[in-house]
Amino acid sequence: MKAWELVMFAGTLLLVSVLSFGFHIYLAEKRLAQKTVTEATVSQDCQSSISMIRDNDNHLTRPLYLVDVNTESSKYSPLKNNLAEAILASEKNGKVTSVSVYYRNLKDASWMSINGQEDYSVDKMLKVPVMICFLKQEEEHPGTLNQALSFNNGVVKISGLIRSMIVESDDKAGEILRKNLKPGSLQSLFSELQIPFSGTGDECVITPKNYSKFLRILFSTTYLSKELSEYALDLLSKSGNGGSLSKSLSSGITIAGRRTVDQDKNNTELSESSIVYEKSRPYLLTVMTRGSDPKTQSELIDKIATQVYKSREEN
């Protein structure tokens, strides 16, 4: 082979080697890029869009109490805008100073909230968690509800006092039950549901979303047995305290919930929280208000409840 042919052959080999090396680098970079994209996608997919509250007191099991979607649903934007307009109009006269709304579709867990981080006094609203605490004691120590306590110069079973507290909204029955709760029961319930508990009575405050957790654990039977959860919701459905919520709904729809009023000379906190068993699409609505005119506050809650109900009829 001549010299110039050897040079040409060597050059060709060098060119092929360079091209081959470059091609392998290209493939390696492409695989790396694909891997990076895949890892980024996996990382994004692994970012949970839900949060869960579990019972962590057991050795091996972690029973589930509540599951929450972390972001409110955009499908409720029209409803939220309408409610915000109604609230703004009501606040202009100065008789209503604060309004908070929490709405939850119990079929698909979607929700929306207005002024959801506002705290309200929980004193009168403690009746539902107090009931839940006694039912938990009944579950752990059967016969608790048949125990008798002194009441109105006589004795009444705990089950009778719970009925008076919930169905008849008897404040005195509520006070007797709270005094006879197992020490730390309320604090434990609040802690298990991840609700801040700052004290008792007037010192304790709560947001609408957090208060709604009490009704949610009854509806889902995730804290008490099915029988005791049904017992509690049955009492709540007979309370006659659906308040404004019941006025806005068609007849024949079951409502399980409570209306509470905490009032002093200069301030009234009027709140309602209920599960509405509307056809096959139950939902939960909690409205809390603060102001100086219970009538105006009640009318506003009625308007909010009506708009929520109508929005469901339209969809």
C-alpha positions as CSV (number, residue, x, y, z in Angstrom):
1,M,0.0,0.0,0.0
2,K,1.4,3.4,-1.0
3,A,2.1,6.1,1.6
4,W,-0.8,8.3,0.5
5,E,-3.2,5.4,0.7
6,L,-2.0,4.7,4.2
7,V,-2.7,8.3,5.2
8,M,-6.2,8.2,3.6
9,F,-7.0,4.9,5.4
10,A,-5.8,6.3,8.8
11,G,-7.8,9.4,8.3
12,T,-10.9,7.4,7.5
13,L,-10.5,5.3,10.7
14,L,-10.0,8.5,12.7
15,L,-13.1,10.1,11.3
16,V,-15.2,6.9,12.0
17,S,-13.8,6.8,15.5
18,V,-14.7,10.5,16.2
19,L,-18.2,10.1,14.7
20,S,-18.8,6.9,16.7
21,F,-17.6,8.6,19.9
22,G,-19.8,11.6,19.3
23,F,-22.8,9.4,18.6
24,H,-22.3,7.5,21.8
25,I,-22.0,10.8,23.7
26,Y,-25.3,11.9,22.1
27,L,-27.1,8.7,23.1
28,A,-25.7,8.9,26.6
29,E,-26.9,12.5,26.9
30,K,-30.3,11.6,25.5
31,R,-30.7,8.8,28.0
32,L,-29.6,11.1,30.8
33,A,-32.1,13.7,29.7
34,Q,-34.9,11.1,29.5
35,K,-34.0,9.8,32.9
36,T,-34.0,13.4,34.3
37,V,-37.4,14.0,32.8
38,T,-38.7,10.7,34.1
39,E,-37.3,11.3,37.6
40,A,-38.8,14.8,37.6
41,T,-42.2,13.4,36.5
42,V,-42.0,10.7,39.2
43,S,-41.1,13.3,41.7
44,Q,-44.1,15.5,40.7
45,D,-46.4,12.5,40.8
46,C,-45.2,11.5,44.2
47,Q,-46.2,14.9,45.6
48,S,-49.4,13.9,47.4
49,S,-52.5,16.0,46.8
50,I,-54.2,14.6,49.8
51,S,-53.5,14.5,53.5
52,M,-54.6,11.9,56.0
53,I,-55.3,11.9,59.7
54,R,-54.7,8.5,61.4
55,D,-54.9,7.1,64.9
56,N,-51.3,6.6,65.8
57,D,-51.9,5.1,69.3
58,N,-51.8,1.5,68.2
59,H,-48.8,-0.8,67.9
60,L,-49.1,-2.0,64.4
61,T,-52.2,-0.5,62.9
62,R,-53.0,3.1,61.9
63,P,-56.8,3.4,61.6
64,L,-57.8,6.2,59.2
65,Y,-59.9,9.1,60.6
66,L,-60.0,11.6,57.8
67,V,-58.7,12.2,54.3
68,D,-58.5,15.7,52.8
69,V,-57.9,17.0,49.4
70,N,-55.3,19.8,50.0
71,T,-56.7,22.3,47.5
72,E,-60.2,23.6,47.1
73,S,-62.0,22.7,43.8
74,S,-62.2,25.3,41.0
75,K,-65.6,23.9,40.0
76,Y,-67.1,25.9,42.9
77,S,-65.7,29.2,41.8
78,P,-69.0,30.6,40.5
79,L,-70.7,29.6,43.8
80,K,-67.8,31.1,45.8
81,N,-68.1,34.4,43.9
82,N,-71.9,34.6,44.5
83,L,-71.5,33.8,48.2
84,A,-68.7,36.4,48.5
85,E,-71.0,39.1,47.0
86,A,-73.8,38.2,49.4
87,I,-71.4,38.4,52.4
88,L,-69.9,41.7,51.3
89,A,-73.4,43.2,50.9
90,S,-74.4,42.0,54.3
91,E,-71.2,43.4,56.0
92,K,-71.8,46.9,54.6
93,N,-74.5,47.7,57.1
94,G,-72.1,47.0,60.0
95,K,-74.4,44.5,61.7
96,V,-72.3,41.6,60.5
97,T,-68.6,41.9,61.1
98,S,-67.3,38.5,60.1
99,V,-68.5,35.5,58.0
100,S,-66.8,32.2,57.2
101,V,-68.1,29.4,55.1
102,Y,-66.9,25.8,54.6
103,Y,-68.7,23.6,52.0
104,R,-67.8,20.0,51.3
105,N,-69.3,17.5,48.8
106,L,-69.3,14.3,50.8
107,K,-69.5,12.2,47.7
108,D,-66.2,13.2,46.1
109,A,-64.4,15.1,48.9
110,S,-64.3,18.3,46.9
111,W,-64.6,21.5,48.9
112,M,-64.4,25.3,49.0
113,S,-64.0,27.8,51.7
114,I,-64.5,31.6,52.3
115,N,-62.5,33.3,55.1
116,G,-61.7,29.8,56.3
117,Q,-59.0,30.6,58.8
118,E,-61.1,32.8,61.0
119,D,-61.6,31.5,64.5
120,Y,-64.9,31.6,66.4
121,S,-65.9,30.8,70.0
122,V,-66.5,27.2,70.5
123,D,-68.3,27.3,73.9
124,K,-71.8,26.4,72.9
125,M,-70.5,24.4,69.9
126,L,-68.8,21.9,72.2
127,K,-72.1,20.0,72.6
128,V,-71.3,17.8,69.6
129,P,-67.7,16.9,70.6
130,V,-68.9,16.3,74.2
131,M,-71.5,13.8,72.8
132,I,-68.8,12.2,70.7
133,C,-66.5,11.8,73.8
134,F,-69.3,10.1,75.8
135,L,-70.0,7.8,72.9
136,K,-66.3,6.9,72.7
137,Q,-66.4,6.0,76.4
138,E,-69.5,3.9,75.7
139,E,-67.5,2.1,72.9
140,E,-64.6,1.4,75.2
141,H,-66.6,0.8,78.4
142,P,-70.1,-0.5,77.5
143,G,-72.7,0.7,79.9
144,T,-71.4,4.3,80.2
145,L,-74.6,5.7,78.7
146,N,-76.7,4.0,81.3
147,Q,-74.9,5.6,84.2
148,A,-77.0,8.2,86.1
149,L,-76.0,11.7,87.0
150,S,-77.7,14.3,89.2
151,F,-79.8,16.7,87.2
152,N,-82.6,19.1,88.2
153,N,-83.0,17.7,91.8
154,G,-83.1,14.1,90.4
155,V,-81.0,11.6,88.5
156,V,-80.9,11.1,84.7
157,K,-79.0,8.6,82.6
158,I,-76.2,10.0,80.6
159,S,-78.1,8.9,77.4
160,G,-81.0,11.1,78.5
161,L,-78.8,14.1,79.2
162,I,-77.1,13.7,75.8
163,R,-80.6,13.7,74.2
164,S,-81.6,16.8,76.1
165,M,-78.3,18.5,75.2
166,I,-78.6,17.7,71.4
167,V,-82.3,17.5,70.6
168,E,-83.6,20.1,73.0
169,S,-80.4,22.2,73.1
170,D,-80.4,22.1,76.9
171,D,-77.4,24.2,78.1
172,K,-77.7,22.9,81.6
173,A,-77.6,19.3,80.5
174,G,-74.5,20.2,78.4
175,E,-72.8,21.7,81.5
176,I,-73.5,18.6,83.6
177,L,-72.1,16.3,80.9
178,R,-69.0,18.5,80.4
179,K,-68.3,18.4,84.1
180,N,-68.5,14.6,84.2
181,L,-66.4,13.9,81.2
182,K,-63.3,11.8,81.7
183,P,-60.5,14.2,82.3
184,G,-58.6,15.0,79.1
185,S,-61.3,13.6,76.8
186,L,-62.0,16.8,74.8
187,Q,-58.3,17.6,74.5
188,S,-57.7,14.0,73.2
189,L,-60.5,14.3,70.6
190,F,-59.2,17.6,69.4
191,S,-55.7,16.3,69.2
192,E,-56.6,13.2,67.3
193,L,-58.4,15.2,64.7
194,Q,-55.5,17.7,64.6
195,I,-57.6,20.6,65.9
196,P,-55.9,23.2,68.1
197,F,-57.3,23.2,71.6
198,S,-56.5,26.3,73.5
199,G,-58.5,25.6,76.7
200,T,-62.1,25.1,77.7
201,G,-65.2,27.2,77.4
202,D,-64.8,30.8,76.1
203,E,-61.1,30.3,75.8
204,C,-61.4,27.7,73.0
205,V,-61.9,28.8,69.4
206,I,-62.2,26.9,66.1
207,T,-62.4,27.4,62.4
208,P,-65.4,26.2,60.2
209,K,-63.3,23.6,58.5
210,N,-62.0,22.2,61.7
211,Y,-65.5,22.1,63.3
212,S,-66.8,20.2,60.3
213,K,-64.4,17.4,61.2
214,F,-66.8,16.3,64.0
215,L,-69.6,15.7,61.6
216,R,-67.4,14.1,59.0
217,I,-66.1,11.4,61.4
218,L,-69.7,10.6,62.3
219,F,-70.8,10.5,58.6
220,S,-67.8,8.2,57.7
221,T,-67.9,6.1,60.9
222,T,-64.2,6.4,61.2
223,Y,-64.0,7.4,64.9
224,L,-66.9,5.6,66.5
225,S,-68.6,2.3,65.5
226,K,-71.3,2.4,62.8
227,E,-74.0,1.9,65.5
228,L,-72.8,4.8,67.7
229,S,-72.2,7.1,64.7
230,E,-75.7,6.4,63.5
231,Y,-77.0,7.1,67.0
232,A,-75.3,10.5,67.1
233,L,-76.5,11.6,63.6
234,D,-80.0,10.4,64.4
235,L,-80.0,12.8,67.5
236,L,-78.6,15.6,65.4
237,S,-81.3,15.0,62.7
238,K,-84.0,15.5,65.4
239,S,-82.5,18.5,67.1
240,G,-84.8,21.0,65.3
241,N,-81.7,23.2,65.2
242,G,-81.0,23.0,61.5
243,G,-81.8,26.7,61.8
244,S,-81.6,28.6,58.6
245,L,-80.3,25.6,56.7
246,S,-83.6,23.8,57.0
247,K,-85.6,26.8,55.8
248,S,-83.9,26.8,52.4
249,L,-84.3,23.2,51.5
250,S,-87.1,21.2,49.9
251,S,-89.2,19.2,52.2
252,G,-88.3,15.6,52.8
253,I,-84.6,16.2,52.9
254,T,-82.9,15.0,56.1
255,I,-80.6,17.4,57.9
256,A,-78.3,16.4,60.7
257,G,-76.7,19.3,62.5
258,R,-76.8,22.1,65.0
259,R,-77.3,25.8,65.3
260,T,-75.5,27.6,68.1
261,V,-75.6,31.2,69.5
262,D,-73.0,32.7,71.7
263,Q,-74.1,36.1,72.7
264,D,-73.1,38.9,75.0
265,K,-74.0,42.6,75.1
266,N,-71.9,43.7,72.2
267,N,-71.3,40.6,70.2
268,T,-73.2,37.6,68.8
269,E,-71.6,34.6,67.2
270,L,-74.3,32.6,65.3
271,S,-73.1,29.4,63.6
272,E,-74.6,26.4,61.9
273,S,-73.1,23.2,60.8
274,S,-75.1,20.4,59.1
275,I,-74.9,17.4,56.9
276,V,-77.6,17.7,54.2
277,Y,-78.7,14.3,52.8
278,E,-79.8,15.6,49.4
279,K,-80.8,12.7,47.2
280,S,-77.6,10.6,46.5
281,R,-75.4,13.6,46.9
282,P,-74.9,14.4,50.6
283,Y,-73.0,17.6,51.5
284,L,-71.8,19.4,54.5
285,L,-72.2,23.1,55.1
286,T,-70.7,25.1,58.0
287,V,-71.4,28.8,58.3
288,M,-70.0,30.9,61.2
289,T,-70.9,34.6,61.7
290,R,-70.0,37.3,64.1
291,G,-72.0,40.5,64.5
292,S,-74.4,42.6,66.5
293,D,-77.8,41.5,65.0
294,P,-78.8,37.8,65.2
295,K,-81.7,38.4,62.9
296,T,-79.4,39.8,60.1
297,Q,-76.9,37.0,60.7
298,S,-79.6,34.4,60.5
299,E,-80.9,35.8,57.3
300,L,-77.4,35.8,55.8
301,I,-77.0,32.1,56.7
302,D,-80.3,31.4,55.1
303,K,-79.2,33.1,51.9
304,I,-75.9,31.2,51.9
305,A,-77.7,27.9,52.4
306,T,-80.2,28.7,49.6
307,Q,-77.4,29.6,47.1
308,V,-75.5,26.4,47.9
309,Y,-78.6,24.3,47.5
310,K,-79.6,26.0,44.2
311,S,-76.1,25.6,42.9
312,R,-76.4,21.8,43.4
313,E,-79.8,21.7,41.7
314,E,-78.3,23.5,38.6
315,N,-75.4,21.0,38.4
